[in-house]
Amino acid sequence: MSDTWIIVGISIGYLLLSLVMGIVPGLKVSKSSEGYVAGDRSMNLLLLYFVLGASIFSSFAFLGGPGWAYSRGVAALYIIAYGTLGMVPLYFFGPRARRMGVKYGYLTQAELLSERYQSQFLSILLAILTVVVLIPYLTLQMKGAGLVLNTISDGAIPYWLGAAMAYGVVLLYVFFSGVMGVGWTNTFQGIFMLSIAWFLGLYLPKELHGGIGPMFQAIQQEGLGNMLQAPGLQSDGSSWSWAGFSSAVMISAIGFSMWPHFFMKTFAAKDDRTMKLTVVLYPTFQLFLLPILFIGFSAILSFPGIEPADTILPYVLRNMDLPVVLVGLVCAGTLAASMSSGDAILHAAGAVFVRDGLRKFPQLRTAMDQKNVERKVIQWSILLISILAYYFAVISSTDIVSLLLGAYGGVAQLFPLVFAMFYWPSATRLGALTALITGIFVTLVFLFWPELKPWDIHEGIYGLIVNIFSLITVSLLTQKTDSSIVEKFTHA
């Protein structure tokens, strides 16, 4: 058997193990929507830490992170900067959301917002927004899995087939087990890929350059010091401005905890202490992003000119004299990174589409109120969303980090509404709707026509400025929400 097929065999073995670990936990929770979406609200610290933490180590980290370090240098440090700050809001929002979920049965972010602002239209709008921003995020994970299996097999496994193999497994255990399948597979995948990350991050610089210090010295001596000079490079090789770098960190930190698949996990937490302790411990995951970036830096001189840059990790592994079993384990770890985010995203997208979208139509709500019908509709929605994301994964050519960074601008527009929900009693329905719509509109305008930007900052920042101005102005000019509704949230 050739080395290639040994590596592929190890990766397939990993996929089968993940499938088993994903399906079994789902047998132990109730068959209700609450069991499927929130795990009967029983997720302990270990599971919650890895469900949230492993979401960092997606294709974005194992492929996009090294790809940016390889092609754009220290620009990749923006990942660590925003990841350190991004979970802080959930220390304050999370326990409040969890308590309201237990008391009133909420399972999604939009259920909270639509109740606070008394708007079913807002719920439907959020369902659409959630699916729209989560599909690129899911597409990102599928692209990563396809790239890994295609590269390690020397093209024997086509890109489209590699993505289908990995996400066929994800689809199966998410379809049957819901959030508990996501939780246990993420714990397994998280421990596995963290071990792989540190091994590679230390081994490759040592093998190629004699160590981490000599690696950076060699890059400097070869006249590539601009890659080590903050804030790094843009995709065209020109210097990234501090305004662009800082705004990318800011919009990502603001949007981080607003991702529906993140926020929804507050409803699954066992208690407030579990939620807060998870947020406090969460920045420790950033320690494991450092070796991921070292991988990209180690390849700058040894493997120049590799395109696309996102394939640099599997390319290095296939072109170094490493034990075949080790290469197989590393590839499995890279698949783990993709799958540990993709499963949570897929699960959240299906749940939000049904509970915040379809249920708002009276006839559909009546039908889904029958025993376990809603759970089945969520399951089939997950299937449809995965097919749509797979379609974009196969035809899209956008690089992995840019795909994600663009989506952050949209999801960050939720932050002012969530903050006002708990902390500003004067916020109104029309204020929230106007803020969200105008913020998203401005973000999209500058995303598709960047030449219109007056300054070189992320388009999501422009959206937030308009969003916050609209929320405050329109809320002060329109009829206030009933005080009993407001107090339910401000005293949660």
N, C-alpha and C positions, 0 to 999 in steps of 0.2 A: 504494500500500500504506500503511495507517495505521501510525502510530508504534507502536501496541501490537503489531502483528504483526511489525514489524521487531525489536522487543525479544524477542518469543517466538522468532523465527527465529534470532537470535544465541544464545539459550539452547539451542535444539535443536541448533544447530551445535556448541556446546560439548559437549553430551551425546554426539554422534556421535564427536567427536574423542576424548573420554574412553574410549569403547567400543573404538576402534582401539588406543589406547595401553594399554588394559587387557588385551586379548587377545593381542597380539603377544609380550610378554615370556614368557607362559606356554608358548610354543612351544619355548623354549630350555632348559627344565628337564626332569628325568626325569618319567616318567608314574607314578612310585611315590607312595605316601602321603607320604614324606619330601619329595619334590619339590613336591607340592601344598601341604603344610602348612608346611614349613620352607624351601622354596626351595633344597633341597640344601645348607642351612646355608652359604650364600654371600653373604648380604646385607652390603654394604659400608657405610661410615659415612654416605655421602650418602643412600642408601635408608633405612637404619635411622633416621636423624635425622628424615626427613620422614614415615616411616611412624608413628613415635611422636609427632612434633611436630604433624603435620597433624591428628591425632586431637583435639587441643585445639580446632582451628578447625572445629568441627562446627556443626550447627544451634544447638547450645547457645551458641556464641560469636557467630556472625553474626546470629542472631535473638534468642536468649535473653539474651545479654549486653547488647545495646542495649535490649531489652525491660525488663530489670531496672533499668538505669541510668535509663531513661525513667519507670518507674513506682515504683521503690524507691530511687533515688539511689545514694549511696555504698555501699549494701548490696552492690552488684555487685562491689565491690573484693575480696570474699571469693574470687572466681574467681582473681584474680592471686595472692592469698596462698597458696592451697592448691596452685596450679599450680607455684609456685616450689619448694615443699617436696616435692611428691608423688613425684618420681622418685628421690629420694635413696636409698630402700631398694634399688632395683635396682642401685645401684653395688656393693652388697655381695652381694645375692642373684643378680643377673644372671649374672656370670661363673661362679659355682658351678653354676647351673642349666645354662648353656651347655655347660660341660665334661662334666657328667653326661649331657646330651643326646647329645653326640658319642660318649661312651664306651658308653652303655647303650641308645641309640636313643630316648630320651624325646622327645616332641613337644608335650606339654601339661603344664600346671601340675598337674592331678590325677594324672597318671602318677607324678610325683615324690612327691606327698603319699601316695598309696595304697601306694607301695612303702616309703616311710619308716615309715608307720604300719601296714603289713601288713594292709590292709583293702580288699577289693574293694567292700564296702558303702560305704565312704568315697568311693571313686571314682564309684560310681553316684549317691551323694548330691551330690557336687560337680558331676557332669554336669547333674543336675536344677537345682541352684542356679545354675549358670552360664547355662543357657538361660533360666531365670526372670528373672535380673537383666539379661541382655543383650537380651532382647526389649523391655523398656521403653526401653533405650538406643537400640536400632534403631528402635523406634517414634518416638522423639524425632526421629531424622534424617528419617524419612519425613514426619512432620508438617511439618518445616521446608521440605522440598522442595515439598510440596503447597501450603503457604502462599505461598511465593515465586511459583510459576507461576500460582496463582490470582489473586494481587494484581496482578502486573505485566500480566496479560492482562485486567484489569478484569472478572474473573469469567467471561471467555469459556472459560477452561480450568477446569473444576470442580476443587475441592480433591482429590477422589479420583483424578481423571485425572492431575493434576500429580504426585502422589506415585507413581502407577503408572508414568508416563513416566520419571522420574528413576531409580527403583529397578528398573525393567525393565532399564535399562542396567547398573546396578551388579550385578544378579543375573547378567547374561550374562557379564561379564568375570570375576567371582568364580567362577562356575560352571566356566568353561573354563580359567582361568589360575591360580587359587589365590593364594597369598601374593605371588608375583612380579607378578601383575597389580595387586594391592593396592599393592605397593611403588612401581611406576613411575607409576601414576596418582596416588598420593599425592604423589610428588615434583613432578609437573606441577601438580597442584591446589594444593599448598602454596605454590609460588612465585607462582602466579597470584593466589591469594586474599590472600597477604601484601601484594602490591603494591596490590591493591584496598583492603585495610583501611587502609593508611597514606594513600592518596589521599583516601578518604572521611573519615577521622578528622581530617584537616587541612582539607579543603575545606568540609565542611558547617558547622563552627563559624565559619569565615571568612565564608562566604556569608550565613549567617543572623544572626550576631552581631558580625562584625568580628574574630573571633579567639577563641582558647581562653580567655584571661583575661577579655575582655569577656563571654563566654558565662556563665561562673560568676558574674561580678558581676551580670549581669542576673537570673539565677535568685535570687540573694540579695536583690536590690532588689525583686523581685516578691513577697516574703514566703514564698518556698519554701526558706528556708535550712535547714529540717529535712531536706531531701533531700541537703544537703551536709554534714550533721553525722553523723559516725560513731556507731554502726554502720549507720545508714540505717533504712529503713522495712520493715515487713512487708507482705504482700499486701493486708491490709485498711486500710493507710494509717497504722497505729499504729507507734510506734517499735519497732525490733528491739532486743532486749536484747543486752548484750555477751556474756552467756552463750550466747544463741542463735547469735550471729555467730561467736564463738570455737569453739563446738562444731561448727558447720557447716564451718569451716576445718579443724578437727582430723579430723573423720570423713572429709572429702574427701581430705585429705593421706594419711591412713592407707590408705584404700581405693584411691587413685589407681593405684599400681603393682600392685595386686592384681587389677585387671580382667584377665580371662583373655586378651582380645585384645591387651593390653599385654604381660603376662608371657610369653605364647607367643613373642613376637618375640625373646626372649633365645635361643631355640633356633635362630633363623634367622641370628644374628650370625656374622660371618666369624671373629672371634677375640675374646679377652677385651679387648684394647685398644679394639676397635671398640665393644664394649658399654659400657665405662667412659667413653670419650670422648663417646659419645652422651648419657649421663646428665649429664656435666659441661656439655655445650653446651645441653642441653634447656631450662634456664631462660631462654635468650635468646628463646624463643617468647613469653614473657610480655610482652616489649617490644611485641609486636604486638597484645596484647589492649587496651592503652591506647587506641589510636585507635578500637577497636570500641566502647568505653564512651563515648568522646567523641561518637559518632554518636547514642547514646541521649540524652545530656545536651543535645545541640544541638536536639533536637525538643521538649523539655519545654514551652517557651514558645511556639514557633512552630506546633506541631500538638497542642494539648491534647485530651484526651479520647478518644484512639484506643484501641479495643478490638478484639481482644486486644492487649496491649502487645507481644507477640512479632512483630507485623506492622509495627512502626513503621518499620523500615528500608525495606522495599519501598513502604510508604505514602509516606514522604518522597520517595523517588525518583520516584514517579508524580505528585507534586504540586509538584515544583520544575521550573523551566525549564532542564532539562539536555539536552545533545545526546542524541538517541535512541540512538546507538551506545554512548555512555558508560553509559547506563542499562542497556542490554543486557549490556554487559561486567560491570557490577556485579552484575546478577542472576545471570549465569553464575558469578561469584565466590562468590555466596551458595550456589548449587547445589554448587559445589566443596567448600565447607565441610561441607555435609550429607553429600556422597558420600564424602569422604575419611575420615570416621569410620564411616559405614555399611558400607563394604566390608570394613574390618578386623573389625568386629563380626560381620557376617554370616558371614565366613570362619571366625572363631574359634568361633562358636556351632555351626556344622555339624561342625567337626573335634572339638570336645569332646563333643558329643552321641554321636558314633560311637565315638571311641577310648576315652572314659571311661565311656560308658554301654552302648551295644550290644555292644561287644567283651567286656564282662565276663560275658556269657552264653555258655557253652561252645559251643553249637550255632552261634550267630551268629559267634563268633570263628573257628571252623573254616571256615565258608563264606567269611569275609572274608580268610582267609589265602591264598586263591587269588589269582593275579596280577591286580593292579589292581582287585579287587573292592571293597576298602575305599575306595579313592579314589572309585569310582562311588557308593557308599553315602553318603559325605560330600557329594558333589555333590547328590544327591537330598534329603538332609537339609537342605541350604542352601535348596533350593527350598521345602520345607515350612515352614521357619522364617520365610522372607521373606513367605510368604502369611499366616502367623499374625500377624506384626508389622504387616503392612499392614492387616489387619482391625482391630487395636487403634488404628492410626493414624487410621483413618477414623471410628471411633466415639468415641474418647477426647476429652475436653474439658479435660484438665489442662494447665496452662501448662508450657512446655518446661523451664525451669530446675527447677521443683518436681518434675517427672517424674524428672529425673536425680538431684537431691539425695536423693530418697526411695530410689533404687536403691543409692546409695553405702552406706547403712546395712547392707544385706545383704552386699555384696561385701567390706566392711571386716572382716567376721567371719573372713575367711581369713588375715588378717595374723598373729595369734598362732600359727596352725598352721605358716605358712611360716617364721616366725622360729624357732620351736622345732625345726623340721625340720633346720635347719642349725646351731643354736647351743645347744640344750638337750637333751643326751643322755637325760635322764630322762623326756621326753615319751613317752606310751604311746598305743596304739591307742584304748583306752577313754577316755582323757583327751581325745584329739583329737575323737573322735565326740561326746562329751558337751559339749565346749566349743562346737563348731560348731552343734549342734542347739539348745542352750540360748541361745546368743548370737542366733541367727536368730529363735528364738521370742520372746525379750524385745523384739527390735527390731520385729518385726511387731505385737506387742501395743501398743506405744507409738506405732507408726505409724498404726494404725487407731483407737486410742483415746487421742489425745494429752492428753485431760483427766486421764488417770491419772498423767501425769508429775509427780513431786514438784518438779522444777526445770525451767526453760525451757532445756533443752539437747537436742541432736539425739538422736533415739531410738537411733541406732546406737552412741552412747557408752554408754548403759545396757546395750546388748547386749554391747559389748566388756568392760565391767566383769564381767558374769556369765561371759562367755566365758573370760577370763583366770583368774578364780577357779576355774572348773570344770576348766580345763586343768591348773592346778597341783595342785589338791586331788586330783582323780581319778588323775592320773599318779603322784602320790606313794603312792597307796593300792593301785595295781594292778601286775600283773606287768610287768617291764621288757621292752622290745624286745630281740631278739637283738643282741649287741654288734657282730657283723659287719655287720649292716644299718645300725646307728647310725653306725659308723665310716665307712661308705661315704659318708655325707652330711656328717658333721662334718669330714671330712678332704678334701672335694671340692676 
